[in-house]
Amino acid sequence: MTEPTALESIAVFAPGGYDPDPTRLVNARRYFEDRGHRVMSAIDTERRHARFSASDDERLAQLQRVIDAPDIDVAIALRGGYGATRLLPRIDFTAMAKAVADHGNRFVGHSDFTAIQLGLLAKTGAISFAGPMAGPDFGASAVDAFTETHFWRAMHEARVDAEFETPHAALSESGILWGGNLAMISSLVGTPWMPVVEGGILFIEDINEQPYRIERMLLQLFYAGVLDRQRLVLCGGFSGLATAPYDNGYDVQQALDHVRSIAGVPIVTGLPFGHCPQKLTLAVGAMIDVDIMGGRCRLEQRWDLSAHSEPS
């Protein structure tokens, strides 16, 4: 594992749901502190507001406190759930981008946090990181070695390589890496928070969706012209897939095959990312090279947090 090279301040915030297991935040704090980090928690673990970690106003204030803090190096979401979408019209994305560019703040999370990451990219072009979260990943009884290795590399370096197995045929493409949770991406179509990325590399994942729903969301992206603008699609995990007798064997592979047949964009499977213990940390808005040969896919990500522009 790549160990931290200097003391870093890490903030934990909850823009969506609460963690039903409060011990995971305690575990995550201990994990970071044991590695020499100063931890700031913006969360009141006793607060609940329906299915959310707090009211919209309180969750927005959490995020703003993290944005305004001048000494935060990493801001990591507690968990996903639902709630980030409700905050989008009120988030100061300009200030968020300034925290990234001026202070090197790395905003990290996935799942529901995808909405904020894509809003940041659409409004400012600033880079954030799709990766592990405080509760389910660093708050687990045992932190996955693959996940933490790639996380720390991304936090300390400006170029990260990775490899994974894939059955896809050989190809080589480059472009802006963007994406996240498929349900969140499709929900942003037609809104001001949906990035328009030309020649991009779109990555997707989801949880607890039936194969036909995955197909339907991808078709929405295709019909809206999003897939036409991409060089390829990287598919992460589709955890908790639920099928029924009515599906008659229709599975996610058939769904992906159908989208491939009409969209014409390469769809590559095997990306270790999503609601799974082992996940890469991906720089949303960074340049990436993708090379596939001999059943292996090699990713080379590179970024500069201090320089960004709105995606074309």
Beta strands, then each sheet from edge to edge (+ up, - down):
strand 1: 9-13
strand 2: 38-41
strand 3: 74-77
strand 4: 106-109
strand 5: 128-130
strand 6: 159-165
strand 7: 171-181
strand 8: 200-207
strand 9: 230-239
strand 10: 267-269
strand 11: 282-284
strand 12: 287-293
strand 13: 296-302
sheet 1: 2+ 1+ 3+ 4+ 5+ 11-
sheet 2: 6+ 13- 12+ 7- 8- 9- 10-
end
